[in-house]
Amino acid sequence: MTAKIADSKIVTVKIVGVNEVPTYDFRCQECGERFTVKMSWKERDKATCPACGSQKLQQLFTGITILGGSSSGGSCAAPAGSRFS
């Protein structure tokens, strides 16, 4: 996608993963197993623990990765020493 900014700069944004199935992190409330599954958001309530088969799961909300940059090869990263690095 390309957008023209008010000061005549052109910014190119590459959209990654639009058609990919998301991953969800869970912790089993029965045995404590932590695991990640790849499934549509409509099916995430059907996940089962790979260790014990339980469906008593707690969804974990973990960090996300944002990939970005410009045509000059720049990227986006958290400053060193911040709580996000």
C-alpha positions as CSV (number, residue, x, y, z in Angstrom):
1,M,0.0,0.0,0.0
2,T,1.3,3.4,-0.9
3,A,0.1,6.7,0.7
4,K,1.0,10.3,0.0
5,I,1.6,12.4,3.1
6,A,0.7,16.1,3.2
7,D,4.4,17.3,2.8
8,S,4.7,15.2,-0.5
9,K,6.5,12.3,1.1
10,I,5.5,8.9,-0.2
11,V,5.4,6.1,2.3
12,T,5.2,2.5,1.4
13,V,3.7,0.0,3.8
14,K,3.9,-3.7,3.4
15,I,1.1,-5.6,4.9
16,V,2.2,-9.0,6.1
17,G,0.0,-11.9,7.2
18,V,-3.4,-10.6,6.2
19,N,-4.6,-14.0,5.1
20,E,-2.6,-16.0,7.7
21,V,-4.3,-17.9,10.6
22,P,-3.4,-16.3,13.9
23,T,-1.8,-18.0,16.8
24,Y,-3.2,-18.1,20.4
25,D,-1.3,-18.9,23.6
26,F,-3.0,-20.8,26.3
27,R,-2.3,-22.3,29.8
28,C,-4.2,-25.4,30.8
29,Q,-6.0,-24.9,34.1
30,E,-5.8,-28.7,34.8
31,C,-2.1,-29.5,34.3
32,G,-0.5,-26.0,33.9
33,E,0.8,-26.8,30.3
34,R,1.5,-23.7,28.3
35,F,1.1,-24.0,24.5
36,T,0.4,-22.2,21.3
37,V,-2.2,-23.1,18.7
38,K,-2.8,-21.8,15.2
39,M,-6.5,-21.5,14.4
40,S,-9.1,-19.0,13.4
41,W,-10.6,-16.8,16.1
42,K,-14.0,-18.5,15.7
43,E,-12.4,-21.9,16.6
44,R,-10.2,-20.9,19.6
45,D,-12.8,-22.1,22.1
46,K,-12.4,-25.6,20.7
47,A,-8.7,-25.8,21.6
48,T,-7.6,-28.6,23.9
49,C,-4.5,-29.1,26.0
50,P,-1.9,-31.3,24.1
51,A,-0.7,-32.7,27.4
52,C,-3.9,-33.8,29.1
53,G,-6.7,-33.1,26.6
54,S,-8.6,-30.7,28.9
55,Q,-10.6,-27.8,27.5
56,K,-10.3,-25.8,30.7
57,L,-7.9,-23.3,29.2
58,Q,-6.9,-19.7,30.1
59,Q,-6.0,-17.6,27.0
60,L,-2.7,-15.8,27.5
61,F,-2.3,-12.4,26.0
62,T,1.4,-12.1,25.0
63,G,3.3,-9.6,23.0
64,I,3.0,-9.1,19.3
65,T,5.6,-8.5,16.6
66,I,5.3,-5.5,14.4
67,L,7.4,-5.5,11.3
68,G,7.7,-2.2,9.5
69,G,10.0,0.0,7.5
70,S,10.4,2.4,4.7
71,S,11.8,2.2,1.2
72,S,15.1,3.3,2.7
73,G,15.4,0.1,4.8
74,G,14.4,1.5,8.2
75,S,12.7,-0.5,10.8
76,C,10.8,-0.1,14.0
77,A,12.3,-1.3,17.3
78,A,11.9,-0.6,21.0
79,P,14.7,1.5,22.5
80,A,17.4,-0.5,24.2
81,G,16.7,-0.9,27.9
82,S,13.0,-0.2,27.6
83,R,10.5,-2.6,29.0
84,F,9.7,-3.7,25.5
85,S,13.2,-4.7,24.4
